[in-house]
Amino acid sequence: MVEMATPGLAPGARIYVAGHRGLVGSAITRHLASRGFEVLTRTHAELDLTDADATTEFFADTRPDHVVVAAARVGGIMANSTAPVDFLEDNLRIQLNVISCAYRVGVQRLLFLGSSCIYPKLAPQPITEDALLTGPLEPTNEAYAIAKIAGITQIQAYRRQYGASFVSAMPTNVYGPADNFDLETSHVLPALIRRCHEAKVSDAPEVVLWGTGTPRREFIHAHDLARACLTILSSYDDPAPINVGTGVDQTIREIAELIADVIGYSGRLRFDSTKPDGTPRKLLDVSRLHALGWQPEVPLRDGIQATYEWWLEHSGTPIVAGPRRAHRSTLTR
């Protein structure tokens, strides 16, 4: 049975989710549809959001009531370090095109999704929203972070100059179904799931991981993020970005050990301290979100188990046991 739409957004409102095939966008699409909204989507093949003319035509034709900007070029330390131009320019183009077109066709509410990496590398913990622009960024993902900061500024500028009811949210590290498990571009949690699984299947004696294992990270399941996005769309209207997280973090070593335990890998986890760690800690202060009545639902272990099972079902390539060898993984932002 379809539930009634959330108060604050009209029942059956038409909501365009940019980036609906990604980890975050797909979860938001499922959640909005389950709440009775009409969700508009386009694949990248159907609409390239870096193309200003194509984006303008799409908005002129569809005229959605609301928009969620979940489309972005994303990746971990390796991807951000090797392709900073792509992360900067692609994200700037997507944001400029979608936000400006949404305003021109009269979109009522727009939610722009950024990232916790917008905050200074050494920001006081837990990180409050007013820590933005108070110190240097983490160098390994600076280009991506600057693009997201530009998106926040664009949202604030549209509010100040035109009175647009546009808002921005900064999620912590997200995981769940439809995550990216490519070892060259994935974030830490899916990379660890894949590495530990492959090590288990090949009976490898160890998995070698980048960094010291001491940085602390906070993770939120995509389902919980989707719930938070609907809460924000319905109830939040402020120029300041709002943090989205669980308010709980663990060390990378603890995360890796938990994943190995879920998967059943009993080999050694060895950390290569000659490789970068990234930001030492990124725990978000989520008091603003909690004040709206939102709380997370998915425990980390349960979420990891479900994500692992999803990947096994959807990977499509059987992994055949091979010779014993060490598996290497990068730790990401």
C-alpha positions as a Markdown table, in Angstrom:
| # | Residue | x | y | z |
|---|---|---|---|---|
| 1 | Met | 0.0 | 0.0 | 0.0 |
| 2 | Val | 1.4 | 3.4 | -1.0 |
| 3 | Glu | 1.7 | 5.8 | 2.0 |
| 4 | Met | 0.4 | 9.3 | 1.9 |
| 5 | Ala | 2.8 | 12.0 | 0.8 |
| 6 | Thr | 4.7 | 13.9 | 3.5 |
| 7 | Pro | 3.1 | 17.1 | 4.9 |
| 8 | Gly | 4.9 | 20.1 | 3.4 |
| 9 | Leu | 5.0 | 18.7 | -0.1 |
| 10 | Ala | 1.7 | 18.3 | -2.1 |
| 11 | Pro | 0.6 | 14.6 | -2.5 |
| 12 | Gly | 1.6 | 13.3 | -5.8 |
| 13 | Ala | 4.0 | 16.2 | -6.5 |
| 14 | Arg | 6.4 | 15.7 | -9.4 |
| 15 | Ile | 10.0 | 15.5 | -8.2 |
| 16 | Tyr | 13.0 | 15.3 | -10.6 |
| 17 | Val | 15.9 | 13.2 | -9.1 |
| 18 | Ala | 19.1 | 14.1 | -11.0 |
| 19 | Gly | 21.4 | 11.1 | -10.8 |
| 20 | His | 18.7 | 8.5 | -10.1 |
| 21 | Arg | 20.9 | 5.5 | -11.0 |
| 22 | Gly | 23.6 | 6.2 | -8.5 |
| 23 | Leu | 23.9 | 5.0 | -4.9 |
| 24 | Val | 22.2 | 8.1 | -3.4 |
| 25 | Gly | 19.8 | 8.9 | -6.3 |
| 26 | Ser | 18.4 | 5.4 | -6.6 |
| 27 | Ala | 17.7 | 5.3 | -2.9 |
| 28 | Ile | 15.9 | 8.7 | -3.0 |
| 29 | Thr | 14.0 | 7.6 | -6.1 |
| 30 | Arg | 12.7 | 4.4 | -4.3 |
| 31 | His | 11.8 | 6.3 | -1.2 |
| 32 | Leu | 9.9 | 9.1 | -2.9 |
| 33 | Ala | 8.0 | 6.6 | -5.1 |
| 34 | Ser | 7.0 | 4.6 | -2.0 |
| 35 | Arg | 5.6 | 7.8 | -0.5 |
| 36 | Gly | 3.3 | 8.5 | -3.4 |
| 37 | Phe | 5.3 | 11.1 | -5.3 |
| 38 | Glu | 5.7 | 11.1 | -9.1 |
| 39 | Val | 9.4 | 10.8 | -9.7 |
| 40 | Leu | 11.0 | 12.1 | -12.9 |
| 41 | Thr | 14.2 | 10.5 | -14.0 |
| 42 | Arg | 16.6 | 10.5 | -17.0 |
| 43 | Thr | 19.6 | 8.3 | -17.7 |
| 44 | His | 22.9 | 9.9 | -18.7 |
| 45 | Ala | 22.4 | 8.6 | -22.2 |
| 46 | Glu | 19.0 | 10.5 | -22.3 |
| 47 | Leu | 20.2 | 13.7 | -20.6 |
| 48 | Asp | 23.8 | 14.9 | -20.1 |
| 49 | Leu | 23.6 | 17.4 | -17.3 |
| 50 | Thr | 26.9 | 18.9 | -18.2 |
| 51 | Asp | 25.2 | 20.0 | -21.5 |
| 52 | Ala | 23.5 | 23.4 | -20.8 |
| 53 | Asp | 21.3 | 23.3 | -23.9 |
| 54 | Ala | 20.0 | 19.8 | -23.2 |
| 55 | Thr | 19.4 | 20.6 | -19.5 |
| 56 | Thr | 17.5 | 23.7 | -20.5 |
| 57 | Glu | 15.3 | 21.8 | -22.9 |
| 58 | Phe | 14.6 | 19.0 | -20.3 |
| 59 | Phe | 13.4 | 21.5 | -17.7 |
| 60 | Ala | 11.3 | 23.5 | -20.2 |
| 61 | Asp | 9.6 | 20.3 | -21.3 |
| 62 | Thr | 9.0 | 18.6 | -17.9 |
| 63 | Arg | 8.7 | 21.6 | -15.4 |
| 64 | Pro | 9.0 | 19.5 | -12.2 |
| 65 | Asp | 7.6 | 20.8 | -8.9 |
| 66 | His | 10.7 | 19.9 | -6.9 |
| 67 | Val | 14.2 | 18.8 | -7.6 |
| 68 | Val | 16.8 | 16.7 | -5.8 |
| 69 | Val | 20.4 | 17.2 | -7.2 |
| 70 | Ala | 22.1 | 13.9 | -6.5 |
| 71 | Ala | 24.0 | 13.8 | -9.8 |
| 72 | Ala | 27.7 | 14.2 | -9.4 |
| 73 | Arg | 31.1 | 12.8 | -10.4 |
| 74 | Val | 32.3 | 11.0 | -7.3 |
| 75 | Gly | 35.2 | 8.8 | -6.3 |
| 76 | Gly | 37.8 | 8.0 | -3.6 |
| 77 | Ile | 41.3 | 9.1 | -3.0 |
| 78 | Met | 42.8 | 7.6 | -6.1 |
| 79 | Ala | 40.2 | 8.9 | -8.4 |
| 80 | Asn | 40.2 | 12.4 | -6.9 |
| 81 | Ser | 44.0 | 12.5 | -6.9 |
| 82 | Thr | 44.4 | 11.5 | -10.6 |
| 83 | Ala | 41.6 | 13.4 | -12.2 |
| 84 | Pro | 41.0 | 16.6 | -10.3 |
| 85 | Val | 40.0 | 18.6 | -13.4 |
| 86 | Asp | 37.2 | 16.1 | -14.1 |
| 87 | Phe | 35.9 | 16.3 | -10.5 |
| 88 | Leu | 36.0 | 20.1 | -10.5 |
| 89 | Glu | 34.6 | 20.9 | -14.0 |
| 90 | Asp | 32.0 | 18.1 | -14.3 |
| 91 | Asn | 30.5 | 18.9 | -11.0 |
| 92 | Leu | 30.5 | 22.6 | -11.6 |
| 93 | Arg | 28.7 | 22.2 | -14.9 |
| 94 | Ile | 26.1 | 19.9 | -13.5 |
| 95 | Gln | 25.3 | 22.2 | -10.6 |
| 96 | Leu | 25.2 | 25.4 | -12.6 |
| 97 | Asn | 23.0 | 23.9 | -15.3 |
| 98 | Val | 20.5 | 22.1 | -13.0 |
| 99 | Ile | 20.1 | 24.8 | -10.3 |
| 100 | Ser | 19.8 | 27.7 | -12.8 |
| 101 | Cys | 17.3 | 25.8 | -15.0 |
| 102 | Ala | 15.2 | 24.8 | -12.0 |
| 103 | Tyr | 14.9 | 28.4 | -11.0 |
| 104 | Arg | 14.0 | 29.6 | -14.5 |
| 105 | Val | 11.0 | 27.1 | -14.8 |
| 106 | Gly | 9.7 | 27.9 | -11.3 |
| 107 | Val | 10.7 | 24.8 | -9.3 |
| 108 | Gln | 9.2 | 25.3 | -5.8 |
| 109 | Arg | 11.8 | 23.4 | -3.8 |
| 110 | Leu | 15.3 | 22.2 | -4.7 |
| 111 | Leu | 17.7 | 20.1 | -2.5 |
| 112 | Phe | 21.3 | 20.2 | -3.5 |
| 113 | Leu | 23.4 | 17.3 | -2.1 |
| 114 | Gly | 27.0 | 18.1 | -1.3 |
| 115 | Ser | 29.5 | 16.1 | 0.9 |
| 116 | Ser | 31.1 | 16.2 | 4.3 |
| 117 | Cys | 34.5 | 16.8 | 2.5 |
| 118 | Ile | 33.5 | 20.4 | 2.1 |
| 119 | Tyr | 34.7 | 21.0 | 5.7 |
| 120 | Pro | 38.3 | 21.8 | 6.7 |
| 121 | Lys | 40.6 | 18.9 | 7.1 |
| 122 | Leu | 41.2 | 19.7 | 10.8 |
| 123 | Ala | 37.8 | 21.0 | 11.7 |
| 124 | Pro | 36.8 | 20.7 | 15.3 |
| 125 | Gln | 34.8 | 17.5 | 15.9 |
| 126 | Pro | 31.9 | 16.9 | 15.6 |
| 127 | Ile | 31.8 | 19.2 | 12.6 |
| 128 | Thr | 29.1 | 21.9 | 12.7 |
| 129 | Glu | 27.7 | 23.5 | 9.6 |
| 130 | Asp | 29.4 | 26.8 | 10.5 |
| 131 | Ala | 32.8 | 25.2 | 10.1 |
| 132 | Leu | 32.6 | 25.7 | 6.4 |
| 133 | Leu | 35.4 | 27.8 | 5.0 |
| 134 | Thr | 37.2 | 28.1 | 8.3 |
| 135 | Gly | 40.4 | 26.3 | 7.3 |
| 136 | Pro | 42.3 | 24.4 | 4.6 |
| 137 | Leu | 40.6 | 21.4 | 2.9 |
| 138 | Glu | 41.9 | 17.8 | 2.6 |
| 139 | Pro | 44.3 | 18.1 | -0.4 |
| 140 | Thr | 43.4 | 14.7 | -1.9 |
| 141 | Asn | 39.9 | 15.7 | -2.7 |
| 142 | Glu | 40.2 | 19.5 | -2.8 |
| 143 | Ala | 38.9 | 19.9 | -6.4 |
| 144 | Tyr | 35.7 | 17.9 | -5.6 |
| 145 | Ala | 35.2 | 19.8 | -2.3 |
| 146 | Ile | 35.6 | 23.2 | -4.0 |
| 147 | Ala | 33.0 | 22.3 | -6.6 |
| 148 | Lys | 30.5 | 21.3 | -3.9 |
| 149 | Ile | 31.2 | 24.5 | -1.9 |
| 150 | Ala | 30.4 | 26.4 | -5.1 |
| 151 | Gly | 27.1 | 24.6 | -5.2 |
| 152 | Ile | 26.3 | 25.7 | -1.7 |
| 153 | Thr | 27.2 | 29.2 | -2.6 |
| 154 | Gln | 25.0 | 29.0 | -5.7 |
| 155 | Ile | 22.0 | 27.9 | -3.5 |
| 156 | Gln | 22.6 | 30.7 | -1.1 |
| 157 | Ala | 22.9 | 33.2 | -3.9 |
| 158 | Tyr | 19.6 | 32.2 | -5.4 |
| 159 | Arg | 17.9 | 32.5 | -2.0 |
| 160 | Arg | 19.4 | 36.0 | -1.4 |
| 161 | Gln | 18.9 | 37.5 | -4.8 |
| 162 | Tyr | 15.6 | 35.8 | -5.9 |
| 163 | Gly | 14.1 | 34.4 | -2.7 |
| 164 | Ala | 14.2 | 30.8 | -4.0 |
| 165 | Ser | 13.3 | 28.1 | -1.6 |
| 166 | Phe | 16.5 | 26.1 | -2.4 |
| 167 | Val | 18.5 | 24.3 | 0.3 |
| 168 | Ser | 21.6 | 22.2 | 0.6 |
| 169 | Ala | 22.5 | 19.1 | 2.6 |
| 170 | Met | 25.9 | 17.6 | 3.4 |
| 171 | Pro | 25.8 | 13.8 | 3.8 |
| 172 | Thr | 28.6 | 11.9 | 5.5 |
| 173 | Asn | 30.0 | 8.8 | 3.8 |
| 174 | Val | 27.1 | 6.9 | 2.2 |
| 175 | Tyr | 26.9 | 3.1 | 1.4 |
| 176 | Gly | 24.3 | 0.6 | 0.4 |
| 177 | Pro | 22.7 | -1.0 | -2.7 |
| 178 | Ala | 23.9 | 0.4 | -6.1 |
| 179 | Asp | 27.2 | 1.4 | -4.6 |
| 180 | Asn | 30.3 | 1.5 | -6.8 |
| 181 | Phe | 32.5 | -1.5 | -6.3 |
| 182 | Asp | 35.2 | -0.7 | -8.9 |
| 183 | Leu | 38.5 | -0.9 | -7.1 |
| 184 | Glu | 40.0 | 2.1 | -9.0 |
| 185 | Thr | 37.2 | 4.6 | -8.2 |
| 186 | Ser | 35.2 | 3.2 | -5.2 |
| 187 | His | 34.9 | 4.6 | -1.7 |
| 188 | Val | 36.3 | 2.8 | 1.3 |
| 189 | Leu | 33.4 | 0.6 | 2.4 |
| 190 | Pro | 32.5 | -1.1 | -1.0 |
| 191 | Ala | 36.3 | -1.4 | -1.7 |
| 192 | Leu | 36.8 | -3.3 | 1.6 |
| 193 | Ile | 33.8 | -5.5 | 1.0 |
| 194 | Arg | 35.1 | -6.5 | -2.4 |
| 195 | Arg | 38.7 | -7.0 | -1.3 |
| 196 | Cys | 37.7 | -9.1 | 1.7 |
| 197 | His | 35.4 | -11.2 | -0.4 |
| 198 | Glu | 38.0 | -11.8 | -3.1 |
| 199 | Ala | 40.6 | -12.6 | -0.4 |
| 200 | Lys | 38.2 | -15.1 | 1.2 |
| 201 | Val | 37.5 | -16.8 | -2.1 |
| 202 | Ser | 41.1 | -17.0 | -3.2 |
| 203 | Asp | 42.3 | -17.9 | 0.3 |
| 204 | Ala | 44.7 | -15.0 | 0.4 |
| 205 | Pro | 46.7 | -14.7 | 3.6 |
| 206 | Glu | 46.2 | -11.0 | 3.9 |
| 207 | Val | 44.6 | -7.8 | 2.6 |
| 208 | Val | 46.8 | -4.8 | 2.3 |
| 209 | Leu | 45.1 | -1.5 | 2.9 |
| 210 | Trp | 46.2 | 2.1 | 2.4 |
| 211 | Gly | 47.1 | 4.2 | 5.4 |
| 212 | Thr | 47.4 | 3.6 | 9.1 |
| 213 | Gly | 43.9 | 2.5 | 9.8 |
| 214 | Thr | 43.5 | 5.2 | 12.5 |
| 215 | Pro | 41.3 | 7.8 | 10.7 |
| 216 | Arg | 37.8 | 7.8 | 11.9 |
| 217 | Arg | 34.8 | 7.7 | 9.5 |
| 218 | Glu | 31.0 | 8.0 | 9.9 |
| 219 | Phe | 28.8 | 6.0 | 7.5 |
| 220 | Ile | 25.1 | 6.4 | 6.7 |
| 221 | His | 23.0 | 3.8 | 4.8 |
| 222 | Ala | 21.5 | 5.2 | 1.6 |
| 223 | His | 18.0 | 4.3 | 2.8 |
| 224 | Asp | 18.5 | 6.6 | 5.9 |
| 225 | Leu | 19.9 | 9.3 | 3.7 |
| 226 | Ala | 16.8 | 9.1 | 1.4 |
| 227 | Arg | 14.6 | 9.4 | 4.4 |
| 228 | Ala | 16.6 | 12.4 | 5.6 |
| 229 | Cys | 16.3 | 14.1 | 2.1 |
| 230 | Leu | 12.5 | 13.9 | 2.2 |
| 231 | Thr | 12.5 | 15.3 | 5.7 |
| 232 | Ile | 14.7 | 18.2 | 4.6 |
| 233 | Leu | 12.6 | 18.9 | 1.5 |
| 234 | Ser | 9.5 | 19.0 | 3.6 |
| 235 | Ser | 10.7 | 20.8 | 6.7 |
| 236 | Tyr | 13.9 | 22.7 | 6.2 |
| 237 | Asp | 14.2 | 26.2 | 4.7 |
| 238 | Asp | 17.4 | 27.9 | 5.6 |
| 239 | Pro | 20.4 | 29.3 | 3.7 |
| 240 | Ala | 22.9 | 27.3 | 5.8 |
| 241 | Pro | 23.7 | 23.7 | 4.7 |
| 242 | Ile | 22.4 | 20.9 | 6.9 |
| 243 | Asn | 24.5 | 17.9 | 7.9 |
| 244 | Val | 23.2 | 14.4 | 7.3 |
| 245 | Gly | 24.8 | 11.6 | 9.3 |
| 246 | Thr | 24.4 | 9.2 | 12.2 |
| 247 | Gly | 26.5 | 11.1 | 14.7 |
| 248 | Val | 28.7 | 7.9 | 15.3 |
| 249 | Asp | 32.1 | 7.1 | 13.8 |
| 250 | Gln | 34.7 | 4.3 | 14.0 |
| 251 | Thr | 38.3 | 3.9 | 12.9 |
| 252 | Ile | 39.0 | 2.5 | 9.4 |
| 253 | Arg | 40.6 | -0.5 | 11.1 |
| 254 | Glu | 37.4 | -1.2 | 13.1 |
| 255 | Ile | 35.4 | -0.8 | 9.9 |
| 256 | Ala | 37.7 | -3.2 | 8.0 |
| 257 | Glu | 37.5 | -5.8 | 10.9 |
| 258 | Leu | 33.7 | -5.5 | 10.9 |
| 259 | Ile | 33.5 | -6.1 | 7.2 |
| 260 | Ala | 35.9 | -9.1 | 7.4 |
| 261 | Asp | 33.8 | -10.6 | 10.1 |
| 262 | Val | 30.5 | -10.1 | 8.1 |
| 263 | Ile | 32.1 | -11.7 | 5.1 |
| 264 | Gly | 33.8 | -14.4 | 7.0 |
| 265 | Tyr | 37.4 | -13.6 | 6.0 |
| 266 | Ser | 39.9 | -14.7 | 8.6 |
| 267 | Gly | 43.1 | -13.6 | 7.1 |
| 268 | Arg | 45.3 | -10.7 | 8.2 |
| 269 | Leu | 44.4 | -7.0 | 7.6 |
| 270 | Arg | 47.7 | -5.2 | 7.0 |
| 271 | Phe | 47.9 | -1.4 | 6.8 |
| 272 | Asp | 50.5 | 0.3 | 4.6 |
| 273 | Ser | 51.4 | 3.4 | 6.4 |
| 274 | Thr | 53.5 | 4.8 | 3.5 |
| 275 | Lys | 50.1 | 5.5 | 1.7 |
| 276 | Pro | 47.9 | 8.5 | 2.5 |
| 277 | Asp | 45.2 | 8.4 | 5.2 |
| 278 | Gly | 43.1 | 11.3 | 4.0 |
| 279 | Thr | 41.3 | 13.5 | 6.6 |
| 280 | Pro | 42.0 | 12.2 | 10.2 |
| 281 | Arg | 38.4 | 12.4 | 11.3 |
| 282 | Lys | 35.0 | 13.5 | 9.8 |
| 283 | Leu | 32.2 | 13.2 | 12.3 |
| 284 | Leu | 29.2 | 15.5 | 11.6 |
| 285 | Asp | 27.2 | 17.3 | 14.2 |
| 286 | Val | 23.6 | 16.3 | 13.2 |
| 287 | Ser | 21.7 | 18.3 | 15.8 |
| 288 | Arg | 19.9 | 20.4 | 13.2 |
| 289 | Leu | 18.6 | 17.3 | 11.4 |
| 290 | His | 17.6 | 15.6 | 14.7 |
| 291 | Ala | 15.7 | 18.8 | 15.5 |
| 292 | Leu | 13.5 | 18.0 | 12.5 |
| 293 | Gly | 12.6 | 14.7 | 14.0 |
| 294 | Trp | 14.8 | 12.5 | 11.9 |
| 295 | Gln | 16.8 | 9.5 | 13.3 |
| 296 | Pro | 18.8 | 6.8 | 11.5 |
| 297 | Glu | 17.2 | 3.3 | 11.2 |
| 298 | Val | 19.8 | 1.0 | 9.7 |
| 299 | Pro | 22.6 | -0.4 | 12.1 |
| 300 | Leu | 26.0 | -0.4 | 10.4 |
| 301 | Arg | 26.5 | -4.2 | 10.6 |
| 302 | Asp | 23.0 | -4.9 | 9.2 |
| 303 | Gly | 23.7 | -2.4 | 6.4 |
| 304 | Ile | 27.0 | -3.9 | 5.5 |
| 305 | Gln | 25.5 | -7.4 | 5.4 |
| 306 | Ala | 22.7 | -6.2 | 3.1 |
| 307 | Thr | 25.1 | -4.3 | 0.9 |
| 308 | Tyr | 27.4 | -7.4 | 0.6 |
| 309 | Glu | 24.4 | -9.6 | -0.3 |
| 310 | Trp | 23.3 | -7.0 | -2.9 |
| 311 | Trp | 26.8 | -6.9 | -4.5 |
| 312 | Leu | 27.0 | -10.7 | -4.7 |
| 313 | Glu | 23.6 | -10.8 | -6.4 |
| 314 | His | 24.4 | -8.0 | -8.9 |
| 315 | Ser | 28.1 | -8.3 | -9.6 |
| 316 | Gly | 27.5 | -10.6 | -12.5 |
| 317 | Thr | 31.0 | -11.9 | -12.6 |
| 318 | Pro | 31.8 | -15.1 | -10.7 |
| 319 | Ile | 35.0 | -14.8 | -8.7 |
| 320 | Val | 37.0 | -18.0 | -9.1 |
| 321 | Ala | 39.5 | -19.0 | -6.4 |
| 322 | Gly | 43.1 | -18.5 | -7.4 |
| 323 | Pro | 46.6 | -18.7 | -5.9 |
| 324 | Arg | 47.2 | -17.3 | -2.4 |
| 325 | Arg | 48.3 | -13.7 | -2.6 |
| 326 | Ala | 47.9 | -10.4 | -0.8 |
| 327 | His | 45.0 | -8.2 | -1.8 |
| 328 | Arg | 45.6 | -4.5 | -1.9 |
| 329 | Ser | 43.0 | -1.7 | -1.4 |
| 330 | Thr | 43.0 | 2.0 | -1.2 |
| 331 | Leu | 41.3 | 3.9 | 1.6 |
| 332 | Thr | 39.1 | 6.7 | 0.4 |
| 333 | Arg | 37.7 | 9.9 | 1.6 |
